[in-house]
Amino acid sequence: MSDEINVDKVMDLKGMPCPMPIVKVSKGIKDVEVGQVIQAISTDPGSLTDFPAWARTSGNEILKTEQTEEEFVFYIKRTA
Amino acid sequence: MENIEKQMADLKSQVEALDKKTPGSKLSMVVFSGDLDKALAAFIIATGAVAMGLEAVMFFTFWGTSILRSKKKKVSGKDLMSKMFGFMLPKGASKVKLSQMNMGGMGTAMMKSLMKKKNVASLDEMINMASELGVKIYVCEMSMDLMGFKREEMIDYPGLEFCGVAKFLEEANGSKIQMFI
């Protein structure tokens, strides 16, 4: 059951509080082509609700979310 | 055949009229308060909106106009009342105070150092980010006049314009989200 996701760009958003993670990601996603994937790493617990909300509104897709004790890793596919 | 063409044209004009009436993916916000905490919230929401793919328009009125004063620019030729107001009101984003727990400036200073420690962007930084993201800013002409502020003492913000209530209402009418802060 290893569904490897090909990451095209990694964004380190560690230590950034609201609203920086989504502001950065909204800029960063424009650097990849439609269909490509960004891996965003955040330490802001608010990201857990904010990233899906951002993705739904901006029309992008979160493929997978990983959560460790301190970090939240989102795999976001540019679809818009 | 002619009938169908006419119907099509009618439908087209109806759709266009509806399109004009449908609120766009836009956020219109009145920034009435001149407090640090409220101004920060306003800018966080506005920049967040652009990140979400919305358009964001901010209208600064009454106490809010102080936030946009430049701390460097000096203007001359003000009357006594305007000078007094200019002296009493905060000169720009770095001078505005908390709405609560200001405690003669101590509370605000503590909050600012706490924000720095926790990596929270300052109001000046938020204004810069808003300009980078293309948040549109309007300033209420009547408030400026009341407070005795001149256009030349406002910050250099790209596309900053001065307006009245009609401009806000036009924007708000075409926005899905409207706010008063």
Interface residues (C-beta under 8 A of the other chain):
Chain A: G15 M16 P17 C18 P19 M20 I22 V23 V25 S26 K27 A53 W54 T57 S58 G59 A80
Chain B: I44 T47 G48 V50 A51 M52 G53 L54 K118 N119 V120 A121 M129 L133
